[in-house]
């Protein structure tokens, strides 16, 4: 059970949402289950302790921001889903607790000048935040960017990249940040700092179907600047969305 509200005053906007969460008590996990979890997570086997009932009030997506010249800058607990259709996203999904981030996004798509206008409406957004609930890795930082173009009325492409960096072992400083951002190899570690993920997605309203049929999908890869570079390692999630069934327009 929860609530959500939006408040706007001039250029400033505020979003608040919260939940009352309840889970009943449960017995301890079996020895076999706890052994599998320990093996997969590479952590010691947890003790066999029952689960207490949970009753708590949790702050969900809650942030404040302002609009300026067609851009929105916001700060607070936010959740993003960068997938092109229903079913979540491979690179960034909202099936986790919102985490604190600074987010910069366009209020609406823009048209590029000169020949770049052939790309059609362009939309860009970027964020940087810090993950929570990672006792092993030590609350690493995560940042990402996504740009989408729509060269045709029926076809839209997007490219996204996220990078998880720092934590318990790796420091976050100016050098490691820009090396990870630019994809440069750290000579000390002989690798690019952080864990990078990229994706391309598409939304195609099939011609001659009067916007009745949409083919969408997402291609995601780990450590490749472009997912198409390593198709054997990439993950693809295609889908078909039927807007309206024949003879059933409503």
C-alpha positions in Angstrom: 0.0 0.0 0.0 1.4 3.4 -0.8 0.9 6.9 -2.2 2.4 9.2 -4.8 2.1 12.9 -5.4 3.6 15.6 -7.7 4.0 19.3 -6.9 5.0 22.0 -9.4 5.7 25.6 -8.8 7.2 27.6 -11.7 10.4 25.9 -12.8 10.6 23.7 -9.6 9.0 20.3 -9.3 8.8 17.8 -6.5 7.8 14.1 -6.6 7.1 12.1 -3.4 6.1 8.5 -3.1 6.1 5.9 -0.3 4.9 2.5 0.7 3.8 0.5 3.7 5.5 -2.9 3.2 4.5 -6.1 5.0 5.9 -9.6 4.8 5.0 -12.4 7.1 7.4 -14.4 9.2 9.1 -17.4 7.5 11.2 -20.4 8.6 14.9 -20.6 8.0 16.2 -21.7 4.6 17.3 -25.3 4.3 21.0 -26.2 4.4 21.0 -27.0 0.7 19.5 -23.7 -0.3 21.9 -21.7 1.9 24.9 -23.7 0.5 23.8 -22.8 -3.1 23.4 -19.1 -2.2 26.9 -19.1 -0.6 28.4 -20.8 -3.6 26.8 -18.4 -6.2 27.5 -15.2 -4.2 31.0 -16.4 -3.1 30.3 -15.6 0.5 30.3 -17.8 3.7 27.3 -19.9 4.4 24.8 -17.9 6.4 23.4 -19.3 9.7 20.0 -21.1 9.8 17.9 -18.3 11.2 14.2 -17.8 10.7 12.9 -14.6 9.1 11.0 -12.2 11.3 7.8 -10.5 10.1 8.5 -7.1 8.4 6.3 -4.0 8.8 7.9 -0.8 7.7 7.3 2.5 5.8 9.7 2.9 2.9 10.4 6.1 0.9 10.3 5.2 -2.8 10.9 7.5 -5.7 11.2 11.0 -4.1 13.1 13.8 -5.7 13.3 17.5 -6.4 14.3 19.3 -9.5 14.0 22.3 -11.8 13.4 23.0 -15.4 15.8 25.3 -17.4 15.9 25.9 -21.1 14.3 22.6 -22.0 16.4 20.5 -19.6 15.4 19.0 -16.2 17.9 18.5 -13.4 16.8 16.4 -10.5 18.2 14.9 -7.3 16.9 12.3 -4.9 15.8 8.6 -4.9 14.9 7.7 -8.4 14.4 4.5 -10.5 14.9 4.2 -14.2 13.9 1.7 -16.8 15.7 2.1 -20.1 14.0 -0.7 -22.0 12.1 0.0 -25.2 8.9 -2.0 -24.2 7.2 -3.9 -21.5 9.1 -6.5 -19.5 11.8 -4.3 -18.0 15.3 -3.6 -19.4 18.6 -5.5 -19.7 20.8 -2.6 -18.9 18.9 -0.6 -16.4 15.6 -1.7 -14.8 13.3 -0.4 -12.1 12.7 -3.7 -10.3 15.0 -2.6 -7.4 14.7 -0.1 -4.6 15.3 3.4 -6.0 18.7 4.8 -5.3 20.0 8.3 -4.8 21.1 10.0 -8.0 21.6 13.2 -9.9 19.8 13.1 -13.2 19.9 15.3 -16.2 17.4 14.8 -19.0 15.6 16.7 -21.7 12.0 17.8 -21.2 11.4 16.9 -24.8 13.3 15.8 -27.9 15.3 18.3 -29.9 16.2 18.8 -33.5 19.9 18.9 -34.5 21.1 21.6 -36.9 22.3 21.1 -40.5 22.6 17.6 -41.9 22.4 16.1 -38.4 18.7 16.8 -38.7 18.4 13.6 -40.7 18.7 11.8 -37.4 15.2 13.2 -36.5 14.2 14.1 -33.0 17.0 13.4 -30.5 16.6 12.7 -26.8 19.5 12.5 -24.2 19.7 11.8 -20.5 22.4 11.1 -18.0 22.7 10.2 -14.3 25.1 9.4 -11.6 24.3 7.8 -8.3 25.3 5.3 -5.7 24.0 1.8 -5.3 22.8 0.5 -1.9 22.4 -2.9 -0.4 25.8 -4.2 -1.6 27.6 -5.3 1.5 30.2 -7.2 -0.5 31.1 -4.5 -3.0 30.8 -1.5 -0.7 28.1 0.7 -2.2 29.7 1.4 -5.6 28.9 4.4 -7.8 27.0 4.0 -11.0 26.6 6.4 -13.9 25.1 6.2 -17.3 24.0 7.9 -20.5 21.4 7.2 -23.1 20.7 8.9 -26.4 17.8 8.0 -28.8 17.2 9.1 -32.4 14.2 8.8 -34.6 15.2 9.1 -38.2 11.8 7.8 -39.5 8.3 8.3 -38.2 8.0 4.6 -37.6 11.6 3.7 -36.4 13.5 4.8 -33.3 17.0 3.7 -32.1 18.7 4.2 -28.8 22.2 3.6 -27.4 22.8 3.4 -23.7 25.9 2.8 -21.5 26.2 2.3 -17.7 29.4 1.9 -15.6 29.7 0.7 -12.1 32.9 1.9 -10.4 34.6 2.1 -7.0 33.5 0.3 -3.9 35.7 -1.4 -1.3 38.7 -2.1 -3.4 38.8 0.4 -6.2 39.0 4.1 -5.4 36.9 6.7 -7.2 39.0 9.7 -8.2 39.4 12.0 -11.2 41.7 9.7 -13.1 39.7 6.5 -12.6 36.4 8.3 -13.5 37.7 9.8 -16.8 39.5 6.6 -17.7 36.2 4.7 -17.3 34.2 7.3 -19.0 36.5 7.5 -22.1 37.2 3.7 -22.1 40.9 4.1 -21.5 43.0 1.3 -20.0 44.5 1.9 -16.6 48.2 1.1 -16.9 48.4 0.0 -13.3 45.5 -2.5 -13.5 45.9 -3.2 -17.3 42.1 -2.8 -17.7 39.5 -0.1 -18.0 38.3 0.9 -14.5 34.8 -0.1 -13.5 32.3 -2.6 -15.0 30.8 -1.2 -18.2 27.6 -2.4 -19.9 26.2 -1.1 -23.2 23.0 -1.7 -25.1 21.1 -0.7 -28.3 17.4 -0.9 -28.5 14.8 -0.2 -31.2 11.1 0.4 -31.6 9.7 -0.2 -35.1 6.1 0.4 -36.0 5.7 -1.9 -38.9 4.6 -0.1 -42.1 1.2 -0.8 -43.8 -0.2 -2.0 -40.4 -1.6 1.4 -39.4 0.3 1.4 -36.2 -1.3 -1.9 -35.1 2.0 -3.9 -34.8 5.2 -2.8 -33.1 8.5 -4.8 -33.2 10.8 -3.8 -30.4 14.0 -5.2 -28.8 17.1 -4.7 -26.9 20.7 -5.9 -27.3 23.0 -5.7 -24.3 26.6 -6.6 -23.8 29.3 -6.5 -21.1 32.5 -4.5 -21.6 31.9 -4.0 -25.4 31.6 -0.3 -26.5 29.0 -1.5 -29.0 27.0 -4.7 -28.3 27.4 -5.7 -32.0 31.1 -6.2 -31.5 30.6 -9.4 -29.6 27.4 -11.1 -30.6 28.4 -14.4 -29.0 28.5 -12.6 -25.6 25.5 -10.3 -26.1 22.0 -10.8 -24.8 19.0 -10.0 -27.0 15.4 -9.5 -25.9 13.0 -9.0 -28.8 9.3 -8.5 -28.5 6.2 -7.9 -30.5 3.4 -5.6 -29.3 0.0 -5.8 -30.8 -1.6 -2.4 -30.4 -5.0 -3.4 -31.7 -6.5 -6.7 -32.9 -8.2 -6.8 -36.3 -11.8 -5.7 -36.2 -11.4 -4.8 -32.5 -10.2 -1.2 -32.6 -11.0 -0.6 -28.9 
